[in-house]
Amino acid sequence: MTAKRSMLRSLGKRALVGAFAGALLMGWAASGARAADTITDDNVADVVAAAKTPADHQALAAYFTSKAEAAMAKVDSHKKMAAGFTGKQKENWRTHCDALIGAYKQEAKQYTALAKQQASLASGK
C-alpha cells in the first residue's frame, strides 16, 4: 500500500506541475493573440517601438490595415454625401467632400504602406 500511495502522490505532483506549465504556456500564447486587439491610437507608437516578434509585426499589420479600411469607408461616405445635395448647397458640399475624399484616400494609402511594411517584417523579408 505504501508504494502504491507513493506512486499516486508522485503522479499527482507531476500532473500538477504539467497543468501549471500548460497554463503558463497557454497564457503566453494568448498574449500574442490579444496584441492585435489591444493596439489603439493612443498606444500604437509604443507598440511599434516594442515590436520584436513576427506576431508583434503581424498585429501591427492588422491594425494598420483596419485603419486603411476605415479611411476608405469615409471616402465612400463622403462620395454619397456629395452626391446627395442639390441646388445652392451642392457646390459648397461638393468642395467640402472632395477635399475630404482626397485626404482620406491619402490616409488609406499611407496606412496600407505601413501595413505592408509590418507584414514584411513579420515574414522576415
Buried (B, 14 or more C-beta within 10 A) or exposed (E): EEEEEEEEEEEEEEEEEEEEEEEEEEEEEEEBEEBBEEBEEEEBEEBBEEBEEBBBBBBBBBBBBBBBEEBBEBBEBBBEBBEEBEEEEEEEBBEBBEEBBEBBBEBBEBBBEBBEBBBEBBEEE
